[in-house]
Amino acid sequence: MSDTQKQRHATLGGVVVATALPYREDASAPAGLAVDYDRYAEHCRWLIAGGCHGVGPNGSLGEYSSLTDEERRRVARTAIEAVGDSGTVIVGVHGAGSHQARQWAEAAAEDGADGVLCLPPTMYRANRGEVLAHFEAVASVGLPVMVYNNPIDTKVDLTPGLLAEISHIDNVVAVKEFSGDVRRVLEIREQAPGLEVVSGADDVVLESLLMGATGWFAGFPNVFPAESVRLYELALAGKVEEARALYEPLIAAFRWDSRTEFVQAVKLGMDEVGRFGGPCRPPRGALSERMREQVRADMARAVDALGKRAG
């Protein structure tokens, strides 16, 4: 990382969007879907223009596990080139083992990322020592590291006590907290005061920010970037009533961020507001008709409320 980058992005906080990845039909590509890099670059620029502080390529929402190695690195490079000096790029480096995660972190450093987001080992229920070794390996690359607590998917819970230990690893600077338990925010701040706490679940973001989280690594800002930034700013400013008035009509849509079909739901939400969401690669299939109707209803409520505010 250059000195300019270090100075400009001393924090991994703010509204960082876990970017959805667009595909185009191509019979020769995996599952008949090729990554649309031009459209992805445009989407990254649109999010930054909407006020978001950064983007996060190669997260779960970016379907990193469905990409070839070549695609995965090119996605990260595309985001870094598209954003340039206008925002932060925090690249997902999740891997089954520390050697894979470190390799992705090394690639992110070579390509000019501002930081990395890293889960514990993704295919194995690691114990305390293995978790610490995993993050030590990734952090040794030298980029700022945001560790990612997602006990729902990984079956490994980065508890406040474990995060207190992890926080002593050089270059680990933040945690994306996705347990859904907002009590964790204050516990983490108490036990690991050196870590930034970043809300990882859209449907508890206001509660987390009011309890002291400093960032939001977000899903539905793929759909509502400017409005999401406004919500973030209101929360940090302590304008609770204004923040609640904005949050409440959005929450039904935001709840999809914590469901199994969150990638499909976010992409459908993008389609509903005139962006391009499009299909997903396997193992993610199409939403059932019942789910599609519910996402559309939840989106309609959000869009209607935002329209009234704008009017």
Secondary structure, 3 states (H helix, E strand, C coil): CCHHHHHHCCCCCEEEEECCCCEEECCCCHHHEEECHHHHHHHHHHHHHCCCCEEECCCCCCCHHHCCHHHHHHHHHHHHHHHHHHCEEEEECCCCCHHHHHHHHHHHHHHCCCEEEECCCCCCCCCHHHHHHHHHHHHCCCCCEEEEECHHHHCCCCCHHHHHHHCCCCCEEEEEECCCCCHHHHHHHHHCCCCEEEECCHHHHHHHHHCCCCEEEECHHHCCHHHHHHHHHHHHCCCHHHHHHHHCCCHHHHHHHHCCCHHHHHHHHHHHCCCCCCCCCCCCCCCCHHHHHHHHHHHHHHHHHHHHHHC
